[in-house]
C-alpha cells in the first residue's frame, strides 16, 4: 500500500488519524523509528541535494521517514497538500513567521495570543525591525483598517485564543487577508483538526503545538505547520537553516499519539461540556468561559467555525487569585501544570504561568480577571472530575 494513502482523504477524521501516513516496513504494523542522523547517498539523493530541492534524503535535518509519516497524517487531517514538523511549537511559530517576515516587513496580529508568542514578538521581532500592529481580531473593521493602512505581509491569529477562548471568524479574516494581499497564518492548537480545519476556511497556513492535543500524552515537545506545497517548501528551507527539525523518536511518539486523537478529543470535549455546565451553576464561580455555553460571547460564531466546542474550560473563582490558588491546591485529580491537551487533566492560572510577566491591570484589560483559572480536560470520567471540583470549591 502506498505510504501516501491518498484514498484516505475521503474517509472520516478518525480513520485518517489511525491510518494516514503510517509507513510499515517488511511485516511491521507501525512505521519504524529511523533513528539515524545520516543516510546512504544514492543517485537520487545526490541529484536532489545538488539541485537544492526540499527534503533531499541525505540527513535527518533535511528528511527522515519517521517524520514524513507524522507529517502526512497531519496533512490529511488538515486537508493540506503537506505538513512540516518541528522540534517545538515555538520553533514552528518562529520559523514560519520568519520565513515571510524580515526587516521592514509588517505583521498584523493581536495580543490575545499564547504568552510565548507575545514574548517572541515583543522581545525579538521588534529587534529584527519588523513592524507589528496589535489589533482586536474580534473587530473586523479594525483589522481591515490595519491591513489597509500599510502594506501588510502577514495576518496572524489563533482559532481559539489562549487563554480567553475567543473564537476567530476565520472565513472573514481570510477574506480580508486576501483582499489586502497578506498571508494568513493561524495557530489552531486549542481547536485541533478534530474541531476545525482552517485551510477550508481560506487560511494559508495552519500551525499547532503538537506537544498538546495532537500528541496527547504530555511526553514530547513538537510543532507542525500544514499548507499548500509551495508554502511548505518555503518554510522547509528556513527550518533547515534555523535547525528546528524534529527528532525521529519524537516523530514516532507523535504518530502513535495521533492514532487516538479522535477518541481522545471526543471524550475530553464531552467531559469539558459537562464540567462547564456544572461550574456555571456553582455559587463560588463568578464566570465560566466555554464556547459551548450560550453565555459565551462567541457562542453563535463557534457553531459556525468549530464542529465541537473545546477541551479547554476557563473560569473565574470568586475571591480573586488567592482563592483560585486555594481551589487548585485542594484538587486531588487534576494536576497543577502548564501545557494542555493530555490524557490527564491539567490546571493552572495565567497570573502565575503564561502571563506572569504581565501587570495586573494589563491582564484585567484583556479579560484575565483575578481568580482566572485555565483547565485542560483529560479523559478521566466526568463524574469524578466534577466531584473533585465540588469538594475543592466547597472547602474554600
Secondary structure, DSSP 4 states (H G I P E B T S, - for coil): --SS-GGGGGS-HHHHHHHTT--B-TT-SSB-----SB----HHHHHHHHHT-TT-TTBTTT--HHHHHHHHHHHHHTT-SEEEEESSHHHHHHHHHHHH--TT-EEEE-S-S-HHHHHHIIIIITTTT-EEEE--TT-HHHHHHHHHHS--SEEEEESB-TTT-PBP-HHHHHHHHHHTT-EEEEE-TTTHHHH--GGGGT-SEEEEETTTTTT-SS----EEEEE-HHHHHHHHHHHHHHT-BPPHHHHHHHHHHHTTHHHHHHHHHHHHHHHHHHHTT-TTEEEEE-TTSTTSTTHHHHHHH-SS--SEEEEEETT-HHHHHHHHHH-SSSEE-S---SSS-EEE-GGGTTTTTS-HHHHHHHT--TTEEEEE--SS-HHHHHHHHHHHHHT-
